[in-house]
Amino acid sequence: MSKWTDIRDTIVKEINVDQVTEEVKQRVTRTILNECIPAIEQAVDKFVTQIKEQAKDEHGWCYWRDAVVLPAVMQGGVWLVRLVLDKSLTPTVKA
């Protein structure tokens, strides 16, 4: 089985409950942080590396898209999701 299938199955297993409690939400958040985000980061980093290399041959708006905009949006999006999940998990663990 692929890594993505394992991740999907883990998440489906975690959210297939009769009652959603704080513990369930914490487990799902941890699963996303520990299994999904690292795999997504790897894919995004590989993509960004490739488009930044291609940007060297681009001109005008295509250069800025490949060198700055797409990398910032993609890496920034993953960073923001990780930050929000980390911040939302921390207070509930301490409480």
PDB file of N, CA, C and O in Angstrom:
ATOM      1  N   MET A   1       0.827  -1.180   0.000  1.00  0.00           N
ATOM      2  CA  MET A   1       0.000   0.000   0.000  1.00  0.00           C
ATOM      3  C   MET A   1       0.876   1.249   0.000  1.00  0.00           C
ATOM      4  O   MET A   1       1.996   1.243   0.510  1.00  0.00           O
ATOM      5  N   SER A   2       0.343   2.314  -0.581  1.00  0.00           N
ATOM      6  CA  SER A   2       1.110   3.549  -0.620  1.00  0.00           C
ATOM      7  C   SER A   2       1.001   4.289   0.712  1.00  0.00           C
ATOM      8  O   SER A   2       0.121   4.019   1.529  1.00  0.00           O
ATOM      9  N   LYS A   3       1.907   5.212   0.898  1.00  0.00           N
ATOM     10  CA  LYS A   3       1.905   6.018   2.127  1.00  0.00           C
ATOM     11  C   LYS A   3       0.604   6.820   2.234  1.00  0.00           C
ATOM     12  O   LYS A   3       0.040   6.959   3.319  1.00  0.00           O
ATOM     13  N   TRP A   4       0.135   7.345   1.095  1.00  0.00           N
ATOM     14  CA  TRP A   4      -1.102   8.138   1.106  1.00  0.00           C
ATOM     15  C   TRP A   4      -2.292   7.281   1.530  1.00  0.00           C
ATOM     16  O   TRP A   4      -3.166   7.759   2.254  1.00  0.00           O
ATOM     17  N   THR A   5      -2.337   6.040   1.098  1.00  0.00           N
ATOM     18  CA  THR A   5      -3.426   5.142   1.487  1.00  0.00           C
ATOM     19  C   THR A   5      -3.366   4.865   2.982  1.00  0.00           C
ATOM     20  O   THR A   5      -4.400   4.838   3.650  1.00  0.00           O
ATOM     21  N   ASP A   6      -2.175   4.662   3.506  1.00  0.00           N
ATOM     22  CA  ASP A   6      -2.014   4.452   4.946  1.00  0.00           C
ATOM     23  C   ASP A   6      -2.486   5.674   5.729  1.00  0.00           C
ATOM     24  O   ASP A   6      -3.177   5.540   6.738  1.00  0.00           O
ATOM     25  N   ILE A   7      -2.112   6.861   5.263  1.00  0.00           N
ATOM     26  CA  ILE A   7      -2.515   8.108   5.931  1.00  0.00           C
ATOM     27  C   ILE A   7      -4.033   8.246   5.895  1.00  0.00           C
ATOM     28  O   ILE A   7      -4.663   8.557   6.906  1.00  0.00           O
ATOM     29  N   ARG A   8      -4.612   8.012   4.719  1.00  0.00           N
ATOM     30  CA  ARG A   8      -6.065   8.120   4.585  1.00  0.00           C
ATOM     31  C   ARG A   8      -6.765   7.151   5.521  1.00  0.00           C
ATOM     32  O   ARG A   8      -7.709   7.529   6.215  1.00  0.00           O
ATOM     33  N   ASP A   9      -6.312   5.908   5.548  1.00  0.00           N
ATOM     34  CA  ASP A   9      -6.940   4.895   6.390  1.00  0.00           C
ATOM     35  C   ASP A   9      -6.817   5.236   7.875  1.00  0.00           C
ATOM     36  O   ASP A   9      -7.742   4.995   8.651  1.00  0.00           O
ATOM     37  N   THR A  10      -5.688   5.788   8.261  1.00  0.00           N
ATOM     38  CA  THR A  10      -5.489   6.190   9.655  1.00  0.00           C
ATOM     39  C   THR A  10      -6.462   7.291  10.046  1.00  0.00           C
ATOM     40  O   THR A  10      -7.064   7.246  11.119  1.00  0.00           O
ATOM     41  N   ILE A  11      -6.614   8.277   9.172  1.00  0.00           N
ATOM     42  CA  ILE A  11      -7.526   9.388   9.473  1.00  0.00           C
ATOM     43  C   ILE A  11      -8.970   8.893   9.518  1.00  0.00           C
ATOM     44  O   ILE A  11      -9.724   9.259  10.420  1.00  0.00           O
ATOM     45  N   VAL A  12      -9.358   8.065   8.551  1.00  0.00           N
ATOM     46  CA  VAL A  12     -10.721   7.521   8.541  1.00  0.00           C
ATOM     47  C   VAL A  12     -10.986   6.741   9.820  1.00  0.00           C
ATOM     48  O   VAL A  12     -12.060   6.855  10.411  1.00  0.00           O
ATOM     49  N   LYS A  13     -10.009   5.951  10.246  1.00  0.00           N
ATOM     50  CA  LYS A  13     -10.149   5.177  11.488  1.00  0.00           C
ATOM     51  C   LYS A  13     -10.314   6.104  12.691  1.00  0.00           C
ATOM     52  O   LYS A  13     -11.132   5.845  13.573  1.00  0.00           O
ATOM     53  N   GLU A  14      -9.535   7.182  12.720  1.00  0.00           N
ATOM     54  CA  GLU A  14      -9.583   8.114  13.852  1.00  0.00           C
ATOM     55  C   GLU A  14     -10.914   8.859  13.939  1.00  0.00           C
ATOM     56  O   GLU A  14     -11.411   9.112  15.037  1.00  0.00           O
ATOM     57  N   ILE A  15     -11.496   9.213  12.789  1.00  0.00           N
ATOM     58  CA  ILE A  15     -12.718  10.030  12.845  1.00  0.00           C
ATOM     59  C   ILE A  15     -13.997   9.195  12.777  1.00  0.00           C
ATOM     60  O   ILE A  15     -15.096   9.749  12.819  1.00  0.00           O
ATOM     61  N   ASN A  16     -13.872   7.893  12.674  1.00  0.00           N
ATOM     62  CA  ASN A  16     -15.038   7.021  12.644  1.00  0.00           C
ATOM     63  C   ASN A  16     -15.419   6.635  14.071  1.00  0.00           C
ATOM     64  O   ASN A  16     -15.150   5.519  14.516  1.00  0.00           O
ATOM     65  N   VAL A  17     -16.048   7.574  14.783  1.00  0.00           N
ATOM     66  CA  VAL A  17     -16.442   7.358  16.172  1.00  0.00           C
ATOM     67  C   VAL A  17     -17.905   7.758  16.349  1.00  0.00           C
ATOM     68  O   VAL A  17     -18.461   8.504  15.543  1.00  0.00           O
ATOM     69  N   ASP A  18     -18.514   7.252  17.414  1.00  0.00           N
ATOM     70  CA  ASP A  18     -19.914   7.586  17.687  1.00  0.00           C
ATOM     71  C   ASP A  18     -20.057   8.979  18.280  1.00  0.00           C
ATOM     72  O   ASP A  18     -21.021   9.688  17.992  1.00  0.00           O
ATOM     73  N   GLN A  19     -19.097   9.367  19.105  1.00  0.00           N
ATOM     74  CA  GLN A  19     -19.169  10.663  19.763  1.00  0.00           C
ATOM     75  C   GLN A  19     -17.813  11.357  19.637  1.00  0.00           C
ATOM     76  O   GLN A  19     -16.771  10.765  19.922  1.00  0.00           O
ATOM     77  N   VAL A  20     -17.841  12.613  19.207  1.00  0.00           N
ATOM     78  CA  VAL A  20     -16.601  13.367  19.048  1.00  0.00           C
ATOM     79  C   VAL A  20     -16.286  14.060  20.366  1.00  0.00           C
ATOM     80  O   VAL A  20     -16.979  14.988  20.781  1.00  0.00           O
ATOM     81  N   THR A  21     -15.231  13.592  21.010  1.00  0.00           N
ATOM     82  CA  THR A  21     -14.797  14.177  22.274  1.00  0.00           C
ATOM     83  C   THR A  21     -13.513  14.962  22.044  1.00  0.00           C
ATOM     84  O   THR A  21     -12.947  14.943  20.951  1.00  0.00           O
ATOM     85  N   GLU A  22     -13.073  15.636  23.060  1.00  0.00           N
ATOM     86  CA  GLU A  22     -11.812  16.385  22.970  1.00  0.00           C
ATOM     87  C   GLU A  22     -10.655  15.444  22.665  1.00  0.00           C
ATOM     88  O   GLU A  22      -9.753  15.791  21.903  1.00  0.00           O
ATOM     89  N   GLU A  23     -10.679  14.265  23.252  1.00  0.00           N
ATOM     90  CA  GLU A  23      -9.623  13.285  23.004  1.00  0.00           C
ATOM     91  C   GLU A  23      -9.573  12.879  21.525  1.00  0.00           C
ATOM     92  O   GLU A  23      -8.494  12.737  20.951  1.00  0.00           O
ATOM     93  N   VAL A  24     -10.737  12.698  20.925  1.00  0.00           N
ATOM     94  CA  VAL A  24     -10.795  12.337  19.505  1.00  0.00           C
ATOM     95  C   VAL A  24     -10.222  13.468  18.659  1.00  0.00           C
ATOM     96  O   VAL A  24      -9.445  13.224  17.736  1.00  0.00           O
ATOM     97  N   LYS A  25     -10.599  14.690  18.967  1.00  0.00           N
ATOM     98  CA  LYS A  25     -10.086  15.841  18.210  1.00  0.00           C
ATOM     99  C   LYS A  25      -8.568  15.950  18.350  1.00  0.00           C
ATOM    100  O   LYS A  25      -7.876  16.271  17.384  1.00  0.00           O
ATOM    101  N   GLN A  26      -8.055  15.683  19.540  1.00  0.00           N
ATOM    102  CA  GLN A  26      -6.605  15.721  19.746  1.00  0.00           C
ATOM    103  C   GLN A  26      -5.904  14.620  18.947  1.00  0.00           C
ATOM    104  O   GLN A  26      -4.861  14.863  18.340  1.00  0.00           O
ATOM    105  N   ARG A  27      -6.472  13.413  18.947  1.00  0.00           N
ATOM    106  CA  ARG A  27      -5.874  12.312  18.182  1.00  0.00           C
ATOM    107  C   ARG A  27      -5.855  12.616  16.688  1.00  0.00           C
ATOM    108  O   ARG A  27      -4.860  12.360  16.010  1.00  0.00           O
ATOM    109  N   VAL A  28      -6.958  13.164  16.176  1.00  0.00           N
ATOM    110  CA  VAL A  28      -7.018  13.501  14.753  1.00  0.00           C
ATOM    111  C   VAL A  28      -6.004  14.592  14.433  1.00  0.00           C
ATOM    112  O   VAL A  28      -5.312  14.522  13.417  1.00  0.00           O
ATOM    113  N   THR A  29      -5.916  15.594  15.291  1.00  0.00           N
ATOM    114  CA  THR A  29      -4.952  16.680  15.077  1.00  0.00           C
ATOM    115  C   THR A  29      -3.528  16.141  15.096  1.00  0.00           C
ATOM    116  O   THR A  29      -2.717  16.513  14.248  1.00  0.00           O
ATOM    117  N   ARG A  30      -3.215  15.271  16.047  1.00  0.00           N
ATOM    118  CA  ARG A  30      -1.875  14.678  16.118  1.00  0.00           C
ATOM    119  C   ARG A  30      -1.579  13.826  14.879  1.00  0.00           C
ATOM    120  O   ARG A  30      -0.464  13.844  14.359  1.00  0.00           O
ATOM    121  N   THR A  31      -2.569  13.093  14.420  1.00  0.00           N
ATOM    122  CA  THR A  31      -2.389  12.263  13.227  1.00  0.00           C
ATOM    123  C   THR A  31      -2.081  13.131  12.018  1.00  0.00           C
ATOM    124  O   THR A  31      -1.184  12.816  11.236  1.00  0.00           O
ATOM    125  N   ILE A  32      -2.813  14.208  11.864  1.00  0.00           N
ATOM    126  CA  ILE A  32      -2.557  15.127  10.746  1.00  0.00           C
ATOM    127  C   ILE A  32      -1.157  15.710  10.867  1.00  0.00           C
ATOM    128  O   ILE A  32      -0.414  15.754   9.887  1.00  0.00           O
ATOM    129  N   LEU A  33      -0.794  16.159  12.068  1.00  0.00           N
ATOM    130  CA  LEU A  33       0.530  16.760  12.271  1.00  0.00           C
ATOM    131  C   LEU A  33       1.659  15.757  12.072  1.00  0.00           C
ATOM    132  O   LEU A  33       2.695  16.103  11.505  1.00  0.00           O
ATOM    133  N   ASN A  34       1.480  14.534  12.523  1.00  0.00           N
ATOM    134  CA  ASN A  34       2.569  13.559  12.484  1.00  0.00           C
ATOM    135  C   ASN A  34       2.661  12.786  11.177  1.00  0.00           C
ATOM    136  O   ASN A  34       3.751  12.356  10.797  1.00  0.00           O
ATOM    137  N   GLU A  35       1.549  12.600  10.482  1.00  0.00           N
ATOM    138  CA  GLU A  35       1.569  11.771   9.281  1.00  0.00           C
ATOM    139  C   GLU A  35       1.293  12.545   7.998  1.00  0.00           C
ATOM    140  O   GLU A  35       1.967  12.327   6.991  1.00  0.00           O
ATOM    141  N   CYS A  36       0.327  13.431   8.018  1.00  0.00           N
ATOM    142  CA  CYS A  36      -0.055  14.140   6.790  1.00  0.00           C
ATOM    143  C   CYS A  36       0.901  15.285   6.456  1.00  0.00           C
ATOM    144  O   CYS A  36       1.413  15.372   5.340  1.00  0.00           O
ATOM    145  N   ILE A  37       1.130  16.144   7.416  1.00  0.00           N
ATOM    146  CA  ILE A  37       1.922  17.349   7.154  1.00  0.00           C
ATOM    147  C   ILE A  37       3.335  17.013   6.668  1.00  0.00           C
ATOM    148  O   ILE A  37       3.783  17.632   5.703  1.00  0.00           O
ATOM    149  N   PRO A  38       4.064  16.072   7.278  1.00  0.00           N
ATOM    150  CA  PRO A  38       5.400  15.768   6.760  1.00  0.00           C
ATOM    151  C   PRO A  38       5.379  15.280   5.308  1.00  0.00           C
ATOM    152  O   PRO A  38       6.245  15.654   4.518  1.00  0.00           O
ATOM    153  N   ALA A  39       4.411  14.461   4.960  1.00  0.00           N
ATOM    154  CA  ALA A  39       4.320  13.977   3.574  1.00  0.00           C
ATOM    155  C   ALA A  39       4.002  15.116   2.618  1.00  0.00           C
ATOM    156  O   ALA A  39       4.560  15.188   1.523  1.00  0.00           O
ATOM    157  N   ILE A  40       3.104  16.008   3.032  1.00  0.00           N
ATOM    158  CA  ILE A  40       2.766  17.163   2.204  1.00  0.00           C
ATOM    159  C   ILE A  40       3.968  18.090   2.071  1.00  0.00           C
ATOM    160  O   ILE A  40       4.237  18.603   0.986  1.00  0.00           O
ATOM    161  N   GLU A  41       4.696  18.309   3.171  1.00  0.00           N
ATOM    162  CA  GLU A  41       5.886  19.163   3.124  1.00  0.00           C
ATOM    163  C   GLU A  41       6.921  18.609   2.143  1.00  0.00           C
ATOM    164  O   GLU A  41       7.528  19.368   1.387  1.00  0.00           O
ATOM    165  N   GLN A  42       7.119  17.316   2.152  1.00  0.00           N
ATOM    166  CA  GLN A  42       8.073  16.713   1.215  1.00  0.00           C
ATOM    167  C   GLN A  42       7.654  16.957  -0.225  1.00  0.00           C
ATOM    168  O   GLN A  42       8.480  17.328  -1.058  1.00  0.00           O
ATOM    169  N   ALA A  43       6.389  16.753  -0.520  1.00  0.00           N
ATOM    170  CA  ALA A  43       5.896  16.956  -1.881  1.00  0.00           C
ATOM    171  C   ALA A  43       6.011  18.420  -2.290  1.00  0.00           C
ATOM    172  O   ALA A  43       6.418  18.722  -3.412  1.00  0.00           O
ATOM    173  N   VAL A  44       5.657  19.318  -1.397  1.00  0.00           N
ATOM    174  CA  VAL A  44       5.735  20.757  -1.689  1.00  0.00           C
ATOM    175  C   VAL A  44       7.187  21.176  -1.891  1.00  0.00           C
ATOM    176  O   VAL A  44       7.488  21.922  -2.822  1.00  0.00           O
ATOM    177  N   ASP A  45       8.085  20.712  -1.038  1.00  0.00           N
ATOM    178  CA  ASP A  45       9.495  21.077  -1.170  1.00  0.00           C
ATOM    179  C   ASP A  45      10.073  20.583  -2.491  1.00  0.00           C
ATOM    180  O   ASP A  45      10.843  21.297  -3.133  1.00  0.00           O
ATOM    181  N   LYS A  46       9.716  19.386  -2.897  1.00  0.00           N
ATOM    182  CA  LYS A  46      10.190  18.859  -4.175  1.00  0.00           C
ATOM    183  C   LYS A  46       9.666  19.705  -5.334  1.00  0.00           C
ATOM    184  O   LYS A  46      10.415  20.052  -6.247  1.00  0.00           O
ATOM    185  N   PHE A  47       8.384  20.031  -5.291  1.00  0.00           N
ATOM    186  CA  PHE A  47       7.775  20.852  -6.330  1.00  0.00           C
ATOM    187  C   PHE A  47       8.426  22.229  -6.393  1.00  0.00           C
ATOM    188  O   PHE A  47       8.762  22.717  -7.472  1.00  0.00           O
ATOM    189  N   VAL A  48       8.602  22.852  -5.229  1.00  0.00           N
ATOM    190  CA  VAL A  48       9.196  24.198  -5.177  1.00  0.00           C
ATOM    191  C   VAL A  48      10.623  24.179  -5.700  1.00  0.00           C
ATOM    192  O   VAL A  48      11.024  25.086  -6.428  1.00  0.00           O
ATOM    193  N   THR A  49      11.387  23.172  -5.345  1.00  0.00           N
ATOM    194  CA  THR A  49      12.760  23.064  -5.854  1.00  0.00           C
ATOM    195  C   THR A  49      12.760  23.012  -7.378  1.00  0.00           C
ATOM    196  O   THR A  49      13.574  23.669  -8.027  1.00  0.00           O
ATOM    197  N   GLN A  50      11.855  22.239  -7.937  1.00  0.00           N
ATOM    198  CA  GLN A  50      11.788  22.109  -9.392  1.00  0.00           C
ATOM    199  C   GLN A  50      11.365  23.411 -10.066  1.00  0.00           C
ATOM    200  O   GLN A  50      11.958  23.801 -11.072  1.00  0.00           O
ATOM    201  N   ILE A  51      10.352  24.090  -9.532  1.00  0.00           N
ATOM    202  CA  ILE A  51       9.914  25.316 -10.211  1.00  0.00           C
ATOM    203  C   ILE A  51      10.905  26.459 -10.029  1.00  0.00           C
ATOM    204  O   ILE A  51      11.022  27.324 -10.897  1.00  0.00           O
ATOM    205  N   LYS A  52      11.622  26.468  -8.899  1.00  0.00           N
ATOM    206  CA  LYS A  52      12.651  27.498  -8.737  1.00  0.00           C
ATOM    207  C   LYS A  52      13.783  27.287  -9.735  1.00  0.00           C
ATOM    208  O   LYS A  52      14.354  28.249 -10.248  1.00  0.00           O
ATOM    209  N   GLU A  53      14.102  26.039 -10.004  1.00  0.00           N
ATOM    210  CA  GLU A  53      15.123  25.744 -11.014  1.00  0.00           C
ATOM    211  C   GLU A  53      14.630  26.169 -12.394  1.00  0.00           C
ATOM    212  O   GLU A  53      15.395  26.728 -13.180  1.00  0.00           O
ATOM    213  N   GLN A  54      13.381  25.911 -12.689  1.00  0.00           N
ATOM    214  CA  GLN A  54      12.805  26.296 -13.968  1.00  0.00           C
ATOM    215  C   GLN A  54      12.679  27.807 -14.104  1.00  0.00           C
ATOM    216  O   GLN A  54      12.700  28.337 -15.215  1.00  0.00           O
ATOM    217  N   ALA A  55      12.548  28.499 -12.985  1.00  0.00           N
ATOM    218  CA  ALA A  55      12.399  29.959 -13.012  1.00  0.00           C
ATOM    219  C   ALA A  55      13.618  30.640 -13.629  1.00  0.00           C
ATOM    220  O   ALA A  55      13.513  31.741 -14.170  1.00  0.00           O
ATOM    221  N   LYS A  56      14.766  29.987 -13.547  1.00  0.00           N
ATOM    222  CA  LYS A  56      15.988  30.571 -14.105  1.00  0.00           C
ATOM    223  C   LYS A  56      15.872  30.779 -15.613  1.00  0.00           C
ATOM    224  O   LYS A  56      16.541  31.648 -16.174  1.00  0.00           O
ATOM    225  N   ASP A  57      15.030  29.989 -16.268  1.00  0.00           N
ATOM    226  CA  ASP A  57      14.850  30.105 -17.708  1.00  0.00           C
ATOM    227  C   ASP A  57      13.620  30.926 -18.096  1.00  0.00           C
ATOM    228  O   ASP A  57      13.353  31.122 -19.281  1.00  0.00           O
ATOM    229  N   GLU A  58      12.876  31.403 -17.107  1.00  0.00           N
ATOM    230  CA  GLU A  58      11.654  32.167 -17.367  1.00  0.00           C
ATOM    231  C   GLU A  58      11.949  33.657 -17.398  1.00  0.00           C
ATOM    232  O   GLU A  58      12.997  34.115 -16.945  1.00  0.00           O
ATOM    233  N   HIS A  59      10.994  34.399 -17.944  1.00  0.00           N
ATOM    234  CA  HIS A  59      11.109  35.856 -18.015  1.00  0.00           C
ATOM    235  C   HIS A  59       9.769  36.477 -17.645  1.00  0.00           C
ATOM    236  O   HIS A  59       8.719  35.856 -17.807  1.00  0.00           O
ATOM    237  N   GLY A  60       9.815  37.698 -17.150  1.00  0.00           N
ATOM    238  CA  GLY A  60       8.590  38.436 -16.844  1.00  0.00           C
ATOM    239  C   GLY A  60       7.789  37.812 -15.720  1.00  0.00           C
ATOM    240  O   GLY A  60       8.330  37.372 -14.706  1.00  0.00           O
ATOM    241  N   TRP A  61       6.459  37.787 -15.936  1.00  0.00           N
ATOM    242  CA  TRP A  61       5.557  37.302 -14.901  1.00  0.00           C
ATOM    243  C   TRP A  61       5.764  35.831 -14.584  1.00  0.00           C
ATOM    244  O   TRP A  61       5.574  35.415 -13.441  1.00  0.00           O
ATOM    245  N   CYS A  62       6.145  35.047 -15.564  1.00  0.00           N
ATOM    246  CA  CYS A  62       6.369  33.612 -15.322  1.00  0.00           C
ATOM    247  C   CYS A  62       7.542  33.402 -14.360  1.00  0.00           C
ATOM    248  O   CYS A  62       7.526  32.481 -13.545  1.00  0.00           O
ATOM    249  N   TYR A  63       8.564  34.267 -14.462  1.00  0.00           N
ATOM    250  CA  TYR A  63       9.682  34.178 -13.524  1.00  0.00           C
ATOM    251  C   TYR A  63       9.193  34.407 -12.098  1.00  0.00           C
ATOM    252  O   TYR A  63       9.503  33.624 -11.201  1.00  0.00           O
ATOM    253  N   TRP A  64       8.429  35.479 -11.887  1.00  0.00           N
ATOM    254  CA  TRP A  64       7.952  35.812 -10.549  1.00  0.00           C
ATOM    255  C   TRP A  64       6.994  34.751 -10.013  1.00  0.00           C
ATOM    256  O   TRP A  64       6.988  34.460  -8.817  1.00  0.00           O
ATOM    257  N   ARG A  65       6.188  34.177 -10.898  1.00  0.00           N
ATOM    258  CA  ARG A  65       5.286  33.100 -10.482  1.00  0.00           C
ATOM    259  C   ARG A  65       6.093  31.913  -9.954  1.00  0.00           C
ATOM    260  O   ARG A  65       5.810  31.390  -8.877  1.00  0.00           O
ATOM    261  N   ASP A  66       7.119  31.488 -10.737  1.00  0.00           N
ATOM    262  CA  ASP A  66       7.879  30.290 -10.379  1.00  0.00           C
ATOM    263  C   ASP A  66       8.899  30.528  -9.265  1.00  0.00           C
ATOM    264  O   ASP A  66       9.164  29.633  -8.463  1.00  0.00           O
ATOM    265  N   ALA A  67       9.461  31.716  -9.217  1.00  0.00           N
ATOM    266  CA  ALA A  67      10.516  31.992  -8.244  1.00  0.00           C
ATOM    267  C   ALA A  67       9.982  32.468  -6.900  1.00  0.00           C
ATOM    268  O   ALA A  67      10.604  32.232  -5.864  1.00  0.00           O
ATOM    269  N   VAL A  68       8.826  33.144  -6.912  1.00  0.00           N
ATOM    270  CA  VAL A  68       8.371  33.772  -5.671  1.00  0.00           C
ATOM    271  C   VAL A  68       6.948  33.366  -5.277  1.00  0.00           C
ATOM    272  O   VAL A  68       6.726  32.868  -4.173  1.00  0.00           O
ATOM    273  N   VAL A  69       5.990  33.579  -6.177  1.00  0.00           N
ATOM    274  CA  VAL A  69       4.580  33.459  -5.797  1.00  0.00           C
ATOM    275  C   VAL A  69       4.196  32.023  -5.433  1.00  0.00           C
ATOM    276  O   VAL A  69       3.729  31.778  -4.321  1.00  0.00           O
ATOM    277  N   LEU A  70       4.383  31.087  -6.339  1.00  0.00           N
ATOM    278  CA  LEU A  70       4.000  29.703  -6.035  1.00  0.00           C
ATOM    279  C   LEU A  70       4.749  29.128  -4.829  1.00  0.00           C
ATOM    280  O   LEU A  70       4.124  28.494  -3.979  1.00  0.00           O
ATOM    281  N   PRO A  71       6.068  29.330  -4.728  1.00  0.00           N
ATOM    282  CA  PRO A  71       6.746  28.821  -3.524  1.00  0.00           C
ATOM    283  C   PRO A  71       6.206  29.431  -2.232  1.00  0.00           C
ATOM    284  O   PRO A  71       6.021  28.728  -1.238  1.00  0.00           O
ATOM    285  N   ALA A  72       5.955  30.737  -2.250  1.00  0.00           N
ATOM    286  CA  ALA A  72       5.453  31.398  -1.039  1.00  0.00           C
ATOM    287  C   ALA A  72       4.059  30.900  -0.671  1.00  0.00           C
ATOM    288  O   ALA A  72       3.775  30.644   0.499  1.00  0.00           O
ATOM    289  N   VAL A  73       3.198  30.764  -1.666  1.00  0.00           N
ATOM    290  CA  VAL A  73       1.833  30.311  -1.389  1.00  0.00           C
ATOM    291  C   VAL A  73       1.838  28.877  -0.877  1.00  0.00           C
ATOM    292  O   VAL A  73       1.178  28.566   0.115  1.00  0.00           O
ATOM    293  N   MET A  74       2.569  28.019  -1.540  1.00  0.00           N
ATOM    294  CA  MET A  74       2.556  26.602  -1.156  1.00  0.00           C
ATOM    295  C   MET A  74       3.240  26.363   0.188  1.00  0.00           C
ATOM    296  O   MET A  74       2.670  25.721   1.071  1.00  0.00           O
ATOM    297  N   GLN A  75       4.451  26.874   0.345  1.00  0.00           N
ATOM    298  CA  GLN A  75       5.156  26.662   1.609  1.00  0.00           C
ATOM    299  C   GLN A  75       4.500  27.446   2.740  1.00  0.00           C
ATOM    300  O   GLN A  75       4.449  26.976   3.876  1.00  0.00           O
ATOM    301  N   GLY A  76       4.003  28.632   2.429  1.00  0.00           N
ATOM    302  CA  GLY A  76       3.298  29.417   3.440  1.00  0.00           C
ATOM    303  C   GLY A  76       2.016  28.752   3.897  1.00  0.00           C
ATOM    304  O   GLY A  76       1.678  28.789   5.080  1.00  0.00           O
ATOM    305  N   GLY A  77       1.300  28.143   2.960  1.00  0.00           N
ATOM    306  CA  GLY A  77       0.065  27.442   3.317  1.00  0.00           C
ATOM    307  C   GLY A  77       0.320  26.272   4.243  1.00  0.00           C
ATOM    308  O   GLY A  77      -0.395  26.088   5.228  1.00  0.00           O
ATOM    309  N   VAL A  78       1.326  25.486   3.935  1.00  0.00           N
ATOM    310  CA  VAL A  78       1.664  24.331   4.787  1.00  0.00           C
ATOM    311  C   VAL A  78       2.128  24.829   6.156  1.00  0.00           C
ATOM    312  O   VAL A  78       1.748  24.268   7.183  1.00  0.00           O
ATOM    313  N   TRP A  79       2.939  25.871   6.171  1.00  0.00           N
ATOM    314  CA  TRP A  79       3.417  26.435   7.435  1.00  0.00           C
ATOM    315  C   TRP A  79       2.237  26.924   8.283  1.00  0.00           C
ATOM    316  O   TRP A  79       2.192  26.691   9.491  1.00  0.00           O
ATOM    317  N   LEU A  80       1.284  27.606   7.636  1.00  0.00           N
ATOM    318  CA  LEU A  80       0.134  28.146   8.363  1.00  0.00           C
ATOM    319  C   LEU A  80      -0.734  27.030   8.947  1.00  0.00           C
ATOM    320  O   LEU A  80      -1.173  27.125  10.093  1.00  0.00           O
ATOM    321  N   VAL A  81      -0.979  25.994   8.181  1.00  0.00           N
ATOM    322  CA  VAL A  81      -1.777  24.861   8.683  1.00  0.00           C
ATOM    323  C   VAL A  81      -1.074  24.215   9.867  1.00  0.00           C
ATOM    324  O   VAL A  81      -1.707  23.920  10.881  1.00  0.00           O
ATOM    325  N   ARG A  82       0.241  23.992   9.743  1.00  0.00           N
ATOM    326  CA  ARG A  82       0.997  23.401  10.858  1.00  0.00           C
ATOM    327  C   ARG A  82       0.927  24.295  12.098  1.00  0.00           C
ATOM    328  O   ARG A  82       0.717  23.802  13.206  1.00  0.00           O
ATOM    329  N   LEU A  83       1.101  25.597  11.916  1.00  0.00           N
ATOM    330  CA  LEU A  83       1.065  26.538  13.033  1.00  0.00           C
ATOM    331  C   LEU A  83      -0.285  26.503  13.741  1.00  0.00           C
ATOM    332  O   LEU A  83      -0.346  26.420  14.967  1.00  0.00           O
ATOM    333  N   VAL A  84      -1.367  26.565  12.968  1.00  0.00           N
ATOM    334  CA  VAL A  84      -2.708  26.569  13.558  1.00  0.00           C
ATOM    335  C   VAL A  84      -2.977  25.262  14.307  1.00  0.00           C
ATOM    336  O   VAL A  84      -3.508  25.279  15.418  1.00  0.00           O
ATOM    337  N   LEU A  85      -2.617  24.147  13.707  1.00  0.00           N
ATOM    338  CA  LEU A  85      -2.836  22.868  14.382  1.00  0.00           C
ATOM    339  C   LEU A  85      -1.987  22.745  15.644  1.00  0.00           C
ATOM    340  O   LEU A  85      -2.470  22.265  16.670  1.00  0.00           O
ATOM    341  N   ASP A  86      -0.723  23.176  15.577  1.00  0.00           N
ATOM    342  CA  ASP A  86       0.136  23.162  16.769  1.00  0.00           C
ATOM    343  C   ASP A  86      -0.450  24.030  17.874  1.00  0.00           C
ATOM    344  O   ASP A  86      -0.533  23.611  19.029  1.00  0.00           O
ATOM    345  N   LYS A  87      -0.854  25.238  17.511  1.00  0.00           N
ATOM    346  CA  LYS A  87      -1.394  26.177  18.504  1.00  0.00           C
ATOM    347  C   LYS A  87      -2.710  25.673  19.082  1.00  0.00           C
ATOM    348  O   LYS A  87      -2.968  25.864  20.270  1.00  0.00           O
ATOM    349  N   SER A  88      -3.541  25.037  18.275  1.00  0.00           N
ATOM    350  CA  SER A  88      -4.826  24.550  18.787  1.00  0.00           C
ATOM    351  C   SER A  88      -4.648  23.312  19.647  1.00  0.00           C
ATOM    352  O   SER A  88      -5.471  23.056  20.525  1.00  0.00           O
ATOM    353  N   LEU A  89      -3.609  22.548  19.422  1.00  0.00           N
ATOM    354  CA  LEU A  89      -3.384  21.340  20.210  1.00  0.00           C
ATOM    355  C   LEU A  89      -2.758  21.650  21.559  1.00  0.00           C
ATOM    356  O   LEU A  89      -3.098  21.014  22.557  1.00  0.00           O
ATOM    357  N   THR A  90      -1.862  22.602  21.606  1.00  0.00           N
ATOM    358  CA  THR A  90      -1.134  22.925  22.831  1.00  0.00           C
ATOM    359  C   THR A  90      -2.045  23.289  24.010  1.00  0.00           C
ATOM    360  O   THR A  90      -1.893  22.708  25.085  1.00  0.00           O
ATOM    361  N   PRO A  91      -2.992  24.236  23.848  1.00  0.00           N
ATOM    362  CA  PRO A  91      -3.830  24.575  25.017  1.00  0.00           C
ATOM    363  C   PRO A  91      -4.697  23.414  25.501  1.00  0.00           C
ATOM    364  O   PRO A  91      -4.939  23.288  26.702  1.00  0.00           O
ATOM    365  N   THR A  92      -5.167  22.566  24.589  1.00  0.00           N
ATOM    366  CA  THR A  92      -6.035  21.477  25.020  1.00  0.00           C
ATOM    367  C   THR A  92      -5.261  20.399  25.750  1.00  0.00           C
ATOM    368  O   THR A  92      -5.818  19.716  26.609  1.00  0.00           O
ATOM    369  N   VAL A  93      -3.993  20.232  25.428  1.00  0.00           N
ATOM    370  CA  VAL A  93      -3.164  19.239  26.111  1.00  0.00           C
ATOM    371  C   VAL A  93      -2.855  19.722  27.528  1.00  0.00           C
ATOM    372  O   VAL A  93      -2.840  18.924  28.466  1.00  0.00           O
ATOM    373  N   LYS A  94      -2.609  21.027  27.688  1.00  0.00           N
ATOM    374  CA  LYS A  94      -2.281  21.580  29.002  1.00  0.00           C
ATOM    375  C   LYS A  94      -3.489  21.593  29.923  1.00  0.00           C
ATOM    376  O   LYS A  94      -3.350  21.448  31.138  1.00  0.00           O
ATOM    377  N   ALA A  95      -4.686  21.767  29.344  1.00  0.00           N
ATOM    378  CA  ALA A  95      -5.890  21.897  30.171  1.00  0.00           C
ATOM    379  C   ALA A  95      -6.260  20.620  30.878  1.00  0.00           C
ATOM    380  O   ALA A  95      -7.251  20.584  31.608  1.00  0.00           O
TER     381      ALA A  95
END
